[in-house]
Amino acid sequence: MPSHGDRSPAWTSRLEQRALALWPRLDRRAIRRCAGDAYCVVRLVSRRTALPADAILGLLLLPLVTQDEGTTWFG
């Protein structure tokens, strides 16, 4: 995970998109206020789920899967 000083807009956007895809009822403004801080997003999500914080972080930071990889793995 990037350190606090080197978060690019792409990293922030990807983190926001992943959080909203997994938990669509999250407050978009609250996620934007996290400014790419994965731990901030974990605190937001933990209010809405029984998952432990490390599981939420793992879901948020999973590597992206390309269309080709998905086709290879799942046919």
C-alpha positions in Angstrom: 0.0 0.0 0.0 1.3 3.5 -0.8 2.5 5.6 2.1 0.5 8.7 3.1 2.7 11.0 1.0 2.6 9.2 -2.4 -1.1 8.6 -3.0 -2.0 9.4 -6.5 -5.5 10.3 -7.7 -5.7 6.9 -9.4 -5.0 5.1 -6.1 -7.7 7.2 -4.3 -10.2 6.6 -7.1 -9.5 2.8 -7.2 -9.9 2.6 -3.4 -13.1 4.6 -3.5 -14.5 2.5 -6.4 -13.7 -0.8 -4.6 -15.3 0.4 -1.3 -18.4 1.5 -3.1 -18.6 -1.7 -5.2 -18.4 -3.8 -2.0 -20.5 -1.6 0.2 -22.7 0.5 -2.1 -24.7 2.3 0.6 -21.6 4.0 2.0 -21.6 7.8 2.1 -19.6 8.9 -1.0 -18.6 12.2 0.6 -17.3 10.4 3.7 -15.2 8.1 1.5 -13.8 11.1 -0.4 -12.8 12.8 2.8 -10.6 9.8 3.5 -8.4 11.0 0.6 -7.1 7.5 -0.2 -6.4 6.5 3.4 -7.3 2.8 3.4 -7.5 2.8 7.2 -10.0 5.7 7.2 -12.2 3.7 4.8 -11.9 0.7 7.0 -13.2 2.7 10.0 -16.2 3.9 7.8 -17.0 0.3 6.6 -16.6 -1.2 10.1 -19.6 0.7 11.3 -21.8 -1.2 8.7 -20.4 -4.7 8.8 -19.5 -7.4 11.3 -16.2 -8.2 9.4 -13.0 -7.6 11.3 -10.9 -4.6 10.3 -8.2 -6.8 8.8 -10.7 -8.6 6.5 -12.1 -5.2 5.3 -8.6 -4.0 4.6 -7.8 -7.2 2.7 -10.9 -6.8 0.5 -10.1 -3.2 -0.2 -6.5 -3.9 -1.2 -6.9 -7.1 -3.2 -5.0 -6.8 -6.5 -7.0 -6.0 -9.6 -8.0 -8.8 -11.9 -7.9 -8.2 -15.6 -10.6 -9.5 -18.0 -8.1 -12.0 -19.4 -7.2 -13.4 -15.9 -10.9 -13.7 -15.1 -11.5 -15.6 -18.4 -8.5 -17.9 -17.7 -9.5 -18.7 -14.2 -13.3 -19.0 -14.6 -13.7 -19.9 -18.3 
